[in-house]
């Protein structure tokens, strides 16, 4: 079964409620300013919501899905 892509407006609304953008700045000796910046975008959901994450990943044509064990 192929995964259907989602409407961009749906993804924007979904990310507004469930997503997070962050920037991590750390020291880096080889960089000109001595700093390294990494941008992160994430959506954290329960394992039973994995299908929507797969559809978002397919629509954006990027990303990874990780399973985190909180036990």
Secondary structure as a PSIPRED ss2 file (coil, helix, strand):
# PSIPRED VFORMAT (PSIPRED V4.0)

   1 X C   1.000  0.000  0.000
   2 X C   1.000  0.000  0.000
   3 X C   1.000  0.000  0.000
   4 X C   1.000  0.000  0.000
   5 X C   1.000  0.000  0.000
   6 X C   1.000  0.000  0.000
   7 X C   1.000  0.000  0.000
   8 X H   0.000  1.000  0.000
   9 X H   0.000  1.000  0.000
  10 X H   0.000  1.000  0.000
  11 X H   0.000  1.000  0.000
  12 X H   0.000  1.000  0.000
  13 X H   0.000  1.000  0.000
  14 X H   0.000  1.000  0.000
  15 X H   0.000  1.000  0.000
  16 X H   0.000  1.000  0.000
  17 X H   0.000  1.000  0.000
  18 X H   0.000  1.000  0.000
  19 X E   0.000  0.000  1.000
  20 X E   0.000  0.000  1.000
  21 X E   0.000  0.000  1.000
  22 X E   0.000  0.000  1.000
  23 X E   0.000  0.000  1.000
  24 X E   0.000  0.000  1.000
  25 X E   0.000  0.000  1.000
  26 X E   0.000  0.000  1.000
  27 X E   0.000  0.000  1.000
  28 X C   1.000  0.000  0.000
  29 X C   1.000  0.000  0.000
  30 X C   1.000  0.000  0.000
  31 X C   1.000  0.000  0.000
  32 X C   1.000  0.000  0.000
  33 X C   1.000  0.000  0.000
  34 X C   1.000  0.000  0.000
  35 X E   0.000  0.000  1.000
  36 X E   0.000  0.000  1.000
  37 X E   0.000  0.000  1.000
  38 X E   0.000  0.000  1.000
  39 X E   0.000  0.000  1.000
  40 X E   0.000  0.000  1.000
  41 X E   0.000  0.000  1.000
  42 X E   0.000  0.000  1.000
  43 X E   0.000  0.000  1.000
  44 X C   1.000  0.000  0.000
  45 X C   1.000  0.000  0.000
  46 X C   1.000  0.000  0.000
  47 X H   0.000  1.000  0.000
  48 X H   0.000  1.000  0.000
  49 X H   0.000  1.000  0.000
  50 X H   0.000  1.000  0.000
  51 X H   0.000  1.000  0.000
  52 X H   0.000  1.000  0.000
  53 X H   0.000  1.000  0.000
  54 X H   0.000  1.000  0.000
  55 X H   0.000  1.000  0.000
  56 X H   0.000  1.000  0.000
  57 X H   0.000  1.000  0.000
  58 X H   0.000  1.000  0.000
  59 X H   0.000  1.000  0.000
  60 X H   0.000  1.000  0.000
  61 X C   1.000  0.000  0.000
  62 X C   1.000  0.000  0.000
  63 X C   1.000  0.000  0.000
  64 X C   1.000  0.000  0.000
  65 X C   1.000  0.000  0.000
  66 X C   1.000  0.000  0.000
  67 X C   1.000  0.000  0.000
  68 X C   1.000  0.000  0.000
  69 X C   1.000  0.000  0.000
  70 X C   1.000  0.000  0.000
  71 X C   1.000  0.000  0.000
